[in-house]
Amino acid sequence: MATTSLAEKLKAGYAKAFAPKQGEPDGTEVLIGIAEALRQIVGSHIEVVVHDLRVPEKSVVHIVNGHVSGRRRGHPIIAGLAEDEGFRGIIAGSNPADANVVRVIGSYLSSSRDGRGLRSSSVIIHDKDGRATSALCFNVDPGPVERVAQELDRLLMPANGDDEDEAGGAITTEELILEIMNTAIQPPGVDVKRMSKAEKLEAVRKMHARGLFMMRGSVERVAKQLKTTKFTIYNYLEELGVK
């Protein structure tokens, strides 16, 4: 008769104790509450983002100081920062070893779409199957702090107001998808009919690294862009080890 290890018993107990019960808020709702509490004390140079990773097309469900990255509520997961270690952890796929795990990805460097260097940190929550379901991310723009002394008074004040419209002129999901596909296909303007399998496979790898295949309908879009079939794209993803 198989015996259950202490680690397995502890993991099962954790899952039972912390799983949302009927009528209780889920992990994403709890993170939104934390973000709202932080809104009252953080400066305007600190962005707090809550992602519902179950809906990648509109993963940003709450954001404080969205002007830091140019995002707002309703933006997709692919609108994330460049060189984002937290994002890499999100797109890694399900891992049974991560079942019910709350993973903290500590301080790391990232950058905004306009090239500003940011300091970031992320908390990723996994479900019982080890799949990332929600995330709380912090992005700090050190630029304002490094400016002249009179800026400090403004930065030390709590961030207030609605950030819905602060992102102004933010890039759309469609523009992001086109930018990811066009950037991945090199050199620019190449006739895709003349691309080798290796070149197309590398283009798909770059698109996956940017999270494009988390978006609904992306396989068909990429297949059309590369002038091939969706089944070929699925084969490429399988070759790349994408789950």
N, C-alpha and C positions, 0 to 999 in steps of 0.2 A: 504494500500500500504506500503510495507516494506521500511524503511528508512536506509540509509547508514551512519554508524558511522564515526566520524572524523578519528579514527584510520584506518578504512578500506579505506577511501579516501586517507589518507597519504600513506598507503601501495601501493595502486593502482598507485598513482602518482610516487612513488619511482620506482616501476617496469617499468613504462612507460619511465621514465627519464633515467634509467640506463640500460635498456635492450639493448644489442648490435643491432645496425641497420645494414642493408646490407652494407658490405664493411668494417665494423668496427671490431676491434679485440674483441674476446670473453674474458671471465674472465681469462682463463688459459693463454692466450697470454699476458695479462696485467701483470699477476704474474711473467711470465718468464722475462719480461722487468724489473720488480722490482728486481728480483734475480740477473740479470746481472749488474744492477746499484750497488747492494750491494757487488758484487764480487770485485769491485774496491776499497772498503774501509774496508771490514772485514778481520780479521786475519785468519790464516789457521786453527785455532781451532774452528771456527764457520761454521757449515754446514747450507746451505740454500737449501731447497727441494721444488720443485713445483710438485704437483700431479694433473693429470687429472683423476678424480674419475669415469669418464664415461667409462674408459678403465682400470679396476682393474688389469688385467693381465700384463699391462705395464704402471702402473700409474705414475711412475717417469719419467716425460717428461723433467725435467731440474734439475741439481744439481750442487751446488758449494761446493767444499771441501768434496767430497764424501768419502774420507778416514776416516772421523770421524765415520761414521756408517758402512762403507764397502759397500755402495751401489753405483750404477751408473745409467745413463739414460737407461730406458727400464726395470728396475726391477719392480716386482709386488708390490701391496699394502701390501701383507703379509710379505714382507722383512723388515717391519717397526721395530721400537724399542720395547723393552719389557717395560711394565708398561706405555704405551703411552696414556695419557688422550686424546690427539687429535685423535688418532686412534679409541678410543672408541666412540668418537663423530661422526666419519665418518661412522662406521658400524651400527649406531643406526637405520638406515632406514629413510624413508621419514616421515616428520611431517608437516602437513599443517600450523602449527603455525610458522614454520621456513621459510615460503615462502619469497624469495628474501632477506633473512637475511644474513648478514656477521657476523659470530660468531668468537669472539676471545677467545681462551682458553689460559689463562695466564700462567705465569711461573710455571712449574711443573717438577718433577724429572722423568727421564727415564733412561734406560741403554742400552748400545750397546750389540751386540751378544757376545763379549768377556768379558762382565761384567763391563765395565767402566761406572761410573755414569755420566750422562749428565743432563744439565739443558735445558728444551725445552719450546717452545711456538708455537701455531698454529693459523692460520686464515683459517676458513672454509667458503666457499661461497655456498649458496643454491639457487636452481632454483625456479621457480614460484610454483612448487609442493612441495617445502620444502625438496627436495632431495639434499644431498651434491654433488656438481659437480666438485669442484676444491679446492685445499688447498695449502697454503704457510706455510712451517714449518721451524722452527729454532732450531738447536741443538748445544749446546755449551759444549765442552769438557774442563773442568776447569783444567785438569791435567797439560798441558803445562805451564799454568800461574803460577801454584804452584811450578814449577821446578826452577832451579837455575837462577840467574839474567841474565846470558848471553843469555838465551832463549828469553827474552823479546824483544830484538831488532828484532828477526825474526818474532815474533808474531805481532808486530806493523806494519809490512810491508803489503801492500795490497796483497790479494791472486790473483795470476795471473796464466795463463796457462790453459790447457784443463784438466779437471778432469776425462775424459773418462777412462783412464787407471790406475788411482790412486788406485782404489779399489783392484787391483790385486788378484787373487784367490778368488773372491767373490763367495758366495754360489749361486747355480743355483735355478731357480724356482722349478724344479723337486725335488731337494734336500730339499727345504723348505717345499713342500707339504708332502713329506715322513716324514720329521722330525715332522711336526705338527700332522700328523695322529698317528705316533708311540708314541709320547709323550702323546697324549690324551688317548690312550688305555693302561690302567693299570690293573695289574702289567705288566711289559715288558715280552713279550713272552707268554702271556696268550692265551689259546685256545678260540678264539672269539665265537666258537660254544657253549661254556659253559657259556658265559656271559649272565647275566640276562638283561631284558629290561631296568631296572634302570641303570645298568652299561653302557649299550650302549647309553642310553639317556645322561648320564653324559659325555661320550666320545664325543658325538656330540656337547654338550654344550661347551666343551673346544675347539673343532675345530672351532665352530662359533666365540668364543671369540678371536681367533687368526685370524679371517677374511677369513678362508679357503673357505667358501661358496660364496665368492665374485668371485672366480675363475671359469671360464667356465669348465664344465665337472666334477666339484668337487663332486656333489651329487653321480654320478655314481661311482667315484673313492672310495668314502667313503663306499658306499653300498657294493662294491666288497671287501673292506678291512674288513668290519664287517660281511661279508657273509650273506647279506640280500638284499632286493630290494630297488630300488630308491624311491618307493612309501612309504616304511617304513621310510626312512630317511626324506622325506618330512613331514610325520606325526610327527616325532620327532621334527622337526623344528617348526611345528605348535604348538606342546605342549609347546615348549620353548618360544612361542610368537614372533617368527621371522617373519617379514613381507615379 
